[in-house]
Amino acid sequence: MRSVTYQSIQDAFTSLVGTDTLLDAEKTAFRRSFVNAYRDAWYGALWDFGITTAAITPDSFGQVDLTTVTDYDQALGVYRYDPNKSSDVTQYSFRLESGKLTLNDKRTTGSSEGTADSATTIFSLKYRKQEPIFQGSDYSATSTYASGDVVYFTETGQTGYEGDWYKASATTSAGESPYNTSGSWTKQSVSHELSQHVLHRCYADWLMADSQHSKAAIALNMADNYLFISLDRLERESGQTNSTSVVGYTSALSNGYAHV
């Protein structure tokens, strides 16, 4: 995924509003606008950088504990074989309940319902990844952090550490920062596809707060245009178009569909 940093968007925003630096209150307002804008864009489409697949093995009840799936957020489909690697793909229906995904027709114990597919024990889960997190506290060298904690970190004088959000990928001890213990932290990158949209959404919010409503409308229109361009590129260049499946009469009868 081509990405940019949170700090680069904040710097561009600072230039748009016509100042050299942002006050603390302005940084807080920018952060709030940024989070809302990025979340809206992230869930607005099946972005190629936000979708992935993982191999899963249901237990004898046909269930998969989704907490074991890396970076899982939302299930989009379950398949026999990886749909990105095979043309011989069967898609299965499922339900979600209490953090678990259940394939009803894959039970072998606990119920007589359905028949197990003994030839297929591994399935492919297509899912939306968790969105990057741009919220948390400033990093403290005297604090310890658990896996999943997010901090805003700056290492003065070090290129690449001018100020960004980092998520702990492991428990850290006091003083283990994203700079000196980089293996324990993951920078929360901003997709290049969404960067201009988010920047101008933040600018529109700032103009609205400053009662510059006409300029805010222009900035919001620009933000929408940038998003539409990215959506068009997603469809044209990533091939994210879904074909329509039509069941013919003979095929429908052989698969048990009633004739109306």
C-alpha positions in Angstrom: 0.0 0.0 0.0 1.3 3.4 -0.9 1.1 5.5 2.2 1.9 8.8 3.8 2.3 9.8 7.4 -0.2 11.5 9.8 2.4 14.2 10.3 2.6 15.0 6.6 -1.2 15.6 6.5 -1.0 17.8 9.6 1.8 19.8 7.9 -0.2 20.2 4.7 -3.2 21.3 6.8 -1.0 23.9 8.6 0.0 25.4 5.3 -3.7 25.5 4.1 -4.8 27.5 7.1 -1.9 29.9 6.6 0.2 29.5 9.7 3.6 28.2 10.6 2.6 26.1 13.6 -0.7 24.9 15.1 -1.7 25.8 18.7 -2.4 22.8 21.0 -6.2 23.4 20.7 -5.9 23.5 16.9 -3.9 20.3 16.9 -6.7 18.7 19.0 -9.4 20.0 16.6 -7.4 18.7 13.6 -7.0 15.3 15.2 -10.7 15.0 15.8 -11.6 16.0 12.2 -8.9 13.7 10.9 -10.2 10.6 12.8 -13.8 11.3 11.6 -12.8 11.9 8.0 -10.5 8.9 7.7 -13.1 6.5 9.3 -15.8 7.7 6.9 -13.6 7.1 3.9 -12.2 3.8 5.2 -15.7 2.3 5.5 -17.0 3.9 2.4 -15.7 1.3 0.0 -13.8 -2.0 -0.1 -10.4 -0.4 -0.5 -7.8 -2.9 -1.8 -5.4 -1.8 1.0 -8.1 -2.6 3.7 -9.1 -6.1 2.5 -7.3 -9.3 3.0 -7.8 -13.1 3.4 -6.7 -15.6 6.1 -6.8 -19.4 6.3 -9.3 -20.6 9.0 -10.1 -24.0 10.3 -13.6 -24.4 11.9 -13.9 -26.6 15.0 -16.3 -29.5 15.2 -19.1 -27.1 15.8 -18.3 -25.2 12.6 -17.0 -22.2 14.6 -14.0 -20.0 14.2 -12.8 -17.7 17.0 -12.3 -14.4 15.2 -10.1 -13.0 17.9 -7.3 -15.2 16.6 -7.5 -13.6 13.1 -4.8 -10.9 12.7 -6.2 -7.4 12.3 -9.8 -8.7 11.9 -12.6 -6.2 11.7 -15.5 -7.4 9.5 -16.2 -10.7 7.7 -17.0 -10.4 4.0 -17.0 -14.0 2.8 -16.0 -17.5 3.5 -14.7 -19.7 0.7 -13.3 -23.1 -0.1 -9.9 -22.2 -1.3 -8.6 -18.7 -1.6 -10.7 -16.8 -4.2 -7.5 -14.8 -5.1 -5.7 -18.0 -6.1 -8.2 -20.4 -7.4 -11.1 -20.5 -9.9 -12.6 -23.5 -8.2 -14.2 -21.6 -5.4 -17.3 -22.4 -3.3 -18.7 -19.6 -1.1 -20.3 -20.6 2.2 -23.0 -18.9 4.2 -22.2 -18.0 7.8 -23.4 -16.2 10.8 -21.6 -14.0 13.4 -22.3 -14.2 17.1 -20.3 -13.3 20.2 -16.9 -12.9 18.4 -17.3 -16.2 16.6 -18.1 -17.1 13.0 -20.2 -20.2 12.4 -20.6 -22.3 9.3 -23.8 -24.1 9.9 -23.3 -26.9 7.4 -19.8 -27.8 8.8 -20.8 -29.2 12.1 -19.7 -32.7 13.0 -20.6 -32.8 16.7 -23.2 -31.2 19.0 -25.9 -31.3 16.4 -27.3 -33.6 13.7 -27.9 -30.6 11.5 -25.9 -30.5 8.3 -23.1 -32.7 7.0 -19.4 -32.2 7.5 -17.3 -31.7 4.4 -14.5 -34.0 5.4 -12.5 -33.2 2.3 -12.2 -29.5 3.2 -11.0 -28.6 6.7 -9.3 -25.3 5.8 -11.3 -22.4 4.5 -10.4 -18.9 3.3 -11.9 -15.9 5.2 -12.1 -12.6 3.3 -12.3 -9.7 5.7 -12.0 -6.0 6.2 -8.9 -5.1 8.3 -9.1 -2.9 11.3 -8.7 0.8 10.4 -5.6 2.5 11.6 -5.9 4.3 14.9 -5.1 7.9 15.3 -6.2 8.4 18.9 -4.5 8.0 22.2 -2.1 9.7 24.6 1.4 11.1 24.0 4.2 8.6 24.6 5.7 8.7 28.0 9.2 7.2 28.6 8.2 6.3 32.2 5.1 4.3 31.1 4.7 0.7 30.1 2.4 -0.2 27.2 0.4 -3.3 26.4 -0.1 -4.8 22.9 -2.7 -2.7 21.1 -2.0 0.6 22.9 -1.6 3.6 20.6 0.6 6.6 21.3 1.6 9.8 19.6 5.4 9.8 19.5 8.1 12.3 18.4 11.9 11.9 18.6 13.5 15.3 18.2 16.1 15.6 15.5 15.5 12.1 14.0 14.2 12.0 10.4 11.1 9.9 10.1 10.1 10.5 13.7 8.8 14.0 13.5 5.5 13.0 15.1 3.1 10.1 14.3 0.8 7.6 15.8 2.2 4.1 16.8 0.4 1.0 17.9 2.2 -1.4 20.2 2.5 -4.9 18.8 3.9 -6.3 22.0 4.1 -5.4 25.7 6.9 -2.8 26.2 8.9 -1.8 29.2 9.5 1.9 30.3 11.7 3.6 27.8 11.1 1.2 24.9 9.9 3.8 22.4 9.0 3.5 18.7 12.5 4.9 17.9 14.7 2.6 20.0 12.5 -0.5 20.0 10.9 -0.2 16.5 10.1 -3.9 16.4 7.5 -3.5 19.1 5.6 -0.7 17.4 3.7 -0.3 14.1 3.3 3.2 12.6 -0.3 4.0 11.8 0.1 5.0 8.2 -2.4 7.0 6.1 -3.4 5.6 2.7 -2.2 7.8 -0.1 -5.6 7.1 -1.8 -7.4 8.9 1.1 -4.9 11.5 2.0 -6.2 14.4 -0.2 -9.8 13.7 0.7 -9.0 13.7 4.5 -6.9 16.8 4.2 -9.6 18.9 2.6 -12.3 17.4 4.9 -10.2 18.7 7.9 -9.8 22.1 6.2 -13.5 22.3 5.6 -14.2 21.6 9.3 -11.7 24.4 10.3 -13.3 26.9 7.9 -16.8 26.0 9.3 -15.5 26.5 12.8 -14.2 29.9 11.7 -17.6 30.8 10.2 -16.1 30.9 6.7 -19.1 28.9 5.3 -18.7 29.6 1.6 -15.0 28.6 1.6 -15.9 25.5 3.7 -18.4 24.4 1.0 -15.7 24.7 -1.6 -13.2 22.7 0.5 -15.8 20.0 1.1 -16.6 19.8 -2.6 -12.9 19.3 -3.3 -12.7 16.6 -0.6 -15.6 14.8 -2.3 -14.0 15.1 -5.7 -10.7 13.6 -4.4 -12.7 10.7 -2.9 -14.6 10.1 -6.2 -11.3 10.0 -8.1 -10.0 7.4 -5.7 -13.1 5.4 -6.0 -13.0 5.5 -9.8 -9.3 4.3 -9.6 -10.3 1.5 -7.3 -12.9 0.2 -9.7 -10.9 0.7 -12.9 -7.3 -0.3 -11.8 -8.0 -2.8 -9.0 -10.7 -4.7 -10.9 -13.2 -4.4 -8.0 -16.3 -5.1 -10.0 -18.7 -7.9 -9.0 -20.2 -10.0 -11.8 -23.8 -11.0 -11.6 -24.5 -14.7 -11.4 -27.6 -15.9 -13.3 -29.0 -19.4 -12.7 -30.5 -20.9 -15.8 -33.7 -22.9 -15.8 -32.2 -26.4 -16.1 -29.5 -25.6 -13.6 -32.0 -24.1 -11.2 -34.1 -27.3 -11.2 -31.0 -29.5 -10.7 -30.0 -27.4 -7.7 -33.4 -27.7 -6.0 -34.8 -24.2 -6.8 -38.6 -24.1 -7.1 -40.1 -23.1 -10.5 -42.5 -20.1 -10.2 
